[in-house]
Amino acid sequence: MKTMHIHVGVDNIEQGVRFYSAMFAAKPSKLKDDYAKWELTDPKLNFAISTRSGKKGLDHLGLQVDDEKELNAMREQLVNADISTFDEGETGCCYAESDKSWVEDPAGIAWEAYRTMGEAQLFSGQHNDNASACCTPASIPVTSASDDCCEPSDNNNTGCC
């Protein structure tokens, strides 16, 4: 079963958690100093906010799947539709270990197809994890991202969810 994923960049985690907890009538399933996630069943939704996006508002959308077979089927579906994809593979992101592929829709919005395999202690797989890390990989152009987001550098050559 697929779960819709939405990630929104915010300036203030506490304000975001207060607002979205009221909106969803639920506490976050994961809460960090810079990140919060709600895994809702009604509606079926994985909704995340973070201060690491590099921009406020919609950062990216995604479809979370339960297993490798379903992820491979989604990847094949995109290839068969002749949609350019970036297979990030297994990565640490948003305090989770995941297997991901990325596409960009015609409006320039990044979408990820992914499955989560476990928890992680860091926001991203980067040991030099910093507050300006963003969510989408550098190879997926994000036209509305800030100038310093999603550009490869010495200490940030991939993105994160």
N, C-alpha and C positions, 0 to 999 in steps of 0.2 A: 504494500500500500504506500502510496506517495503522500508526503506531507508538504504543504506549501511552506516556504521559508521566506521571510522578509527581514532585512537588516537595515536599521535606521541609525544614522549618526546623530548624536546628541552632544550638547555642550556640557550638560550636568547630569551625571548618572542618578543622583538622588531624586532630582525633579522628574527625570524620565521614569524611574521605577515607581514613584508615587503616582504619576499620571497613568501609566500603562497597567499598573496593578489595579487601579480603580476601573479603567476601561475594560479589562478582562475579568474583573472580580476574582483575581488570583494573584498569589505571590510568585515571584520568579522561581523557576526550577534550578537556575544557576545564577549566582550573584557574586560579582567581583568588584573591586574598586573602579574598574573601567568598563565593565561589561555586565549585561543581564540578559537572561533568556527565559522565555515562557514557552513550554511545550503544552499546547492546548489541545483538548479533544473536541471542543465545541466553540468555535470551528476548529477543524483539524489544522493546526498551524504551529510552526516553529518561528517565533518572533523574537528577534534579538536587537539590542541597542548597544552602542559603545561610543566611547569618546575617541576612538582610534581611527575613525573613518576618513578624516581629512576634510570632511564637509558635513553640513547638517542636512537632514532629510534622508530621502531614500538613497541607500548605498547600493544595494543589489537585491535581486530576488533569487529564489532557487526552489528546487524540488529535492527533498530529502527522501531517500529510499531505505528500505529495511535491510537489503542484502546485496551481495555482489552480483548475483544473477540479474536482479532488477536494474542495477546501475549499468551493467553491460548492455542490457536491452535498450536503455535510454540512450547510451552512447551510439549504439547501432542505428537507432531511430534517427538521430541527428546526422550521422554520416550518410544514411540512405536519403535524407532530405537535402543533401549537399549543403549542409550548414557547417561552416568552418568552426572547429572546436579546438580548445586547448586542454589536453589531458594533463592536469597537474599531478595526478597520481596520489600516492599516500603522502600526507602532509600533516603537520601540527598547526592547528588554527582554532581560534575562538575557544581556547581551553579544551580542545578535543583533538583526537587523532582521527583523520578522515581520509577518504579516497574521493577525489574531485575531478570534474571536468567543467569547463567554462565555455559559454557562448555569449555573444552580444546580439540583442534583438535589433530590429530595424530602427528603433528610436534611440539606440545607443546605451540601453540599460543592460548591465552585466547580469547574467543568470548562471547559477551553478547547479549542477546535478551532482549529488554526493551521498555517501553513506558514512555514518559515524561508527568507528570501531571501538572507541574508548575515550576516557578522560585524559587530559594533559594538564600539567601544572603551569605552563606558559601560555600566553595569548596566542603566540605563533611559534613555529618551530625554530625561530631564530634565537640564538643565545644572546645576541645583542638586541633584545626586544626593546623598542622605544615607543614613546607616546605617539609618534607620527606614522606608525605602521598602518597601512590601509588594507582593505579587504580583498580587492580583486587583483589577480596577477598582472604583472607589467605587460604581458603580451595581449591582454584584452584592453583595447583602448576605452577609456572612460572619459567622454568628452566634457562632463560637468565636474570632474575631479579638480581639486586645487592643484596648482603647479607643482607642489612638492609631493604629491601623492601618486603612487603607482609608477614612479620612475625608478629604474634600477640605479643603485648606488653601491658604494663599497660595503655598506652594512645592511642593505635592503634590496636584494635582487629578486625576491618573489613577494607576492602579496599574501594576504591571509583572508579568511572569511570575515 
